Amino acid sequence: MAFKVKVTFIDVFKIGDNINYNLQILKVLYSGYKDLPDGHKLIKPIVIINTSIVEALFFDFVVNRLKRPYRTEVLFSEIFAALKDKNLHRFENYISQVEKRDLFELGNTNFYEILRILSKKRNRIHIQNEKWEEPRDESDVFDKESKIMSEKILEKTVYILVSKFSRREEYHRYVNDFEFPWDRHFKE
């Protein structure tokens, strides 16, 4: 059953709006996944969109909340000093910055490893697979396990951002709640 999470952590509200737009697309895809005889073929766009939303969340957190805190509340002044001159433009850069400082306090888990796996899967949007990565068959890359993995990582990321990095109350009304079209994997 679908569930909602109150968005309290987004810095750039348009990123939140675009995430909500993609969550609406996911709602349609999940409906097709459940109802269509070939619904399993919708796993690829589901994984790609779930992972792209995680990347947008990491971008907003690392670039807008950590690297450019003068536009918002300063979370960690020492991290701002370390990041202000860094060129961060890739999902891997965002993952590395959060992992290196263990900002999500998940150092003893496989969270970051799974993020990297999903990032590679997301990059398989390019059908030609020019890096010749295994498995070569996309049906083996985008399976039910990767769908569930992408749901869990997205859900966990949102819960962490809500619980550890919420913005001041006056910013909470600008982005609509995120509605996820799957059964909740974790308790808030």
C-alpha positions as CSV (number, residue, x, y, z in Angstrom):
1,M,0.0,0.0,0.0
2,A,1.3,3.5,-0.9
3,F,2.5,5.7,1.9
4,K,3.5,9.4,2.3
5,V,6.4,11.1,4.0
6,K,6.4,14.7,5.0
7,V,9.2,16.5,3.2
8,T,11.1,18.6,5.7
9,F,14.7,18.6,4.4
10,I,14.7,19.8,0.7
11,D,16.8,22.9,0.1
12,V,15.9,23.7,-3.5
13,F,12.1,23.4,-3.7
14,K,12.1,22.8,-7.5
15,I,14.1,19.6,-6.9
16,G,11.3,18.6,-4.5
17,D,8.7,19.4,-7.1
18,N,10.6,17.4,-9.7
19,I,10.9,14.5,-7.3
20,N,7.1,14.6,-6.8
21,Y,6.6,14.6,-10.6
22,N,8.8,11.5,-10.9
23,L,6.9,9.8,-8.0
24,Q,3.7,10.4,-10.0
25,I,5.3,8.6,-13.0
26,L,6.4,5.8,-10.6
27,K,2.7,5.5,-9.5
28,V,1.7,4.8,-13.1
29,L,4.6,2.4,-13.6
30,Y,3.9,0.4,-10.4
31,S,0.2,0.1,-11.4
32,G,1.4,-1.4,-14.7
33,Y,3.9,-3.6,-13.0
34,K,1.1,-5.1,-10.8
35,D,-1.6,-5.2,-13.4
36,L,-0.1,-6.0,-16.8
37,P,0.8,-9.5,-17.9
38,D,4.3,-8.3,-18.9
39,G,4.5,-5.9,-16.0
40,H,8.0,-7.2,-15.0
41,K,9.3,-5.3,-18.1
42,L,8.6,-2.1,-16.2
43,I,11.3,-2.8,-13.6
44,K,14.0,-1.0,-15.6
45,P,12.3,2.4,-15.6
46,I,11.2,1.8,-12.0
47,V,14.8,1.2,-10.9
48,I,16.2,4.0,-13.0
49,I,13.6,6.5,-11.6
50,N,14.0,5.4,-8.0
51,T,17.8,5.7,-8.2
52,S,17.6,9.0,-10.0
53,I,15.4,10.3,-7.1
54,V,18.1,9.1,-4.7
55,E,20.7,11.0,-6.7
56,A,18.6,14.2,-6.7
57,L,18.3,13.9,-2.9
58,F,22.0,13.4,-2.5
59,F,22.7,16.3,-4.8
60,D,20.3,18.6,-2.8
61,F,21.9,17.4,0.4
62,V,25.6,17.5,-0.6
63,V,25.7,20.5,-3.0
64,N,22.9,22.7,-1.6
65,R,23.0,21.9,2.2
66,L,26.7,21.1,2.7
67,K,28.7,22.8,0.0
68,R,26.7,26.0,-0.3
69,P,25.3,26.5,3.2
70,Y,25.3,30.3,2.8
71,R,22.0,29.8,0.8
72,T,20.5,27.9,3.7
73,E,21.3,26.8,7.3
74,V,24.9,25.9,8.0
75,L,24.9,22.2,8.9
76,F,28.6,21.5,9.3
77,S,31.0,24.5,9.0
78,E,34.1,22.2,8.8
79,I,32.5,20.2,5.9
80,F,31.6,23.5,4.2
81,A,35.3,24.5,4.4
82,A,36.4,21.1,2.9
83,L,33.8,21.1,0.1
84,K,33.5,24.7,-1.0
85,D,36.1,24.4,-3.7
86,K,35.4,20.8,-4.7
87,N,33.9,20.1,-8.1
88,L,31.1,17.7,-7.3
89,H,29.0,16.8,-10.4
90,R,28.5,13.0,-10.2
91,F,26.4,10.7,-8.1
92,E,29.6,8.9,-7.0
93,N,31.0,12.2,-5.7
94,Y,27.9,12.7,-3.5
95,I,28.0,9.2,-2.2
96,S,31.7,9.5,-1.4
97,Q,31.3,12.8,0.5
98,V,28.4,11.4,2.7
99,E,30.2,8.1,3.2
100,K,33.6,9.6,4.0
101,R,32.1,11.6,6.9
102,D,29.5,9.0,7.7
103,L,26.8,11.7,7.8
104,F,24.0,9.1,7.6
105,E,25.6,7.1,10.4
106,L,25.5,3.9,8.3
107,G,29.2,3.1,8.2
108,N,28.8,-0.5,9.3
109,T,26.2,-1.4,6.8
110,N,26.1,-2.1,3.0
111,F,24.1,1.0,2.3
112,Y,26.9,2.8,0.3
113,E,27.8,-0.4,-1.6
114,I,24.2,-0.8,-2.6
115,L,24.0,2.8,-3.7
116,R,27.0,2.2,-6.0
117,I,25.4,-0.9,-7.4
118,L,22.2,1.0,-8.1
119,S,24.2,3.9,-9.6
120,K,25.7,1.4,-12.1
121,K,22.3,0.0,-12.9
122,R,20.9,3.4,-13.4
123,N,23.7,4.2,-15.8
124,R,22.5,1.2,-17.9
125,I,19.8,3.5,-19.2
126,H,22.3,3.5,-22.1
127,I,21.2,0.4,-24.0
128,Q,24.5,0.0,-25.8
129,N,26.4,-0.9,-22.6
130,E,29.6,0.6,-24.0
131,K,31.6,-0.4,-20.9
132,W,30.6,-4.1,-21.6
133,E,29.5,-4.5,-18.0
134,E,28.1,-7.9,-16.8
135,P,25.5,-9.1,-17.0
136,R,25.1,-8.1,-20.6
137,D,21.3,-8.9,-20.7
138,E,19.3,-6.1,-19.3
139,S,16.6,-8.5,-18.1
140,D,19.3,-9.9,-15.7
141,V,20.3,-6.3,-14.6
142,F,16.8,-5.1,-13.9
143,D,15.1,-7.9,-11.8
144,K,12.7,-7.9,-8.9
145,E,15.6,-7.9,-6.4
146,S,17.0,-4.6,-7.9
147,K,13.5,-3.1,-7.8
148,I,13.2,-3.9,-4.1
149,M,16.8,-2.7,-3.5
150,S,16.0,0.6,-5.1
151,E,12.8,1.0,-3.1
152,K,14.7,0.3,0.2
153,I,17.5,2.7,-0.6
154,L,15.2,5.5,-1.6
155,E,13.0,5.0,1.5
156,K,16.0,4.8,3.8
157,T,17.5,8.0,2.3
158,V,14.3,9.9,2.8
159,Y,13.9,8.7,6.4
160,I,17.5,9.7,7.3
161,L,17.1,13.1,5.7
162,V,13.8,13.7,7.6
163,S,15.1,12.5,10.9
164,K,18.6,14.0,10.9
165,F,18.6,16.9,8.5
166,S,15.2,18.6,8.6
167,R,15.2,22.3,7.9
168,R,13.5,25.0,10.0
169,E,9.7,24.7,10.3
170,E,9.1,27.7,8.0
171,Y,10.5,25.7,5.0
172,H,8.3,22.7,5.5
173,R,5.3,23.9,3.5
174,Y,6.9,24.5,0.1
175,V,7.2,20.9,-1.1
176,N,4.3,18.5,-1.2
177,D,4.7,15.2,0.8
178,F,6.4,12.4,-1.1
179,E,4.0,9.5,-1.9
180,F,5.7,6.2,-2.5
181,P,3.7,3.6,-4.6
182,W,5.0,0.5,-2.8
183,D,4.5,-1.1,0.6
184,R,6.7,0.5,3.3
185,H,9.9,-1.5,3.9
186,F,10.9,0.4,7.1
187,K,9.2,2.1,10.1
188,E,9.7,5.8,10.2
